[in-house]
């Protein structure tokens, strides 16, 4: 009997900011909120630069070209 469970990696489906936090909505319905000070490049960025993000790997990560910043969803969950 095989009891192993294969988990699909969590993927981001939406992203937004408050004054001091980054929020990510995942494909399984969870929302993650993390302080921007975890990511100095984001914390010190202008609002315009913060909103210049894109999902990479079909939602397994987030990339900011102008800020040279990449964040993995797995890393946020760990």
Beta strands, then each sheet from edge to edge (+ up, - down):
strand 1: 12-17
strand 2: 21-26
strand 3: 31-35
strand 4: 53-56
strand 5: 61-64
strand 6: 69-72
sheet 1: 1+ 2- 3+
sheet 2: 4+ 5- 6+
end
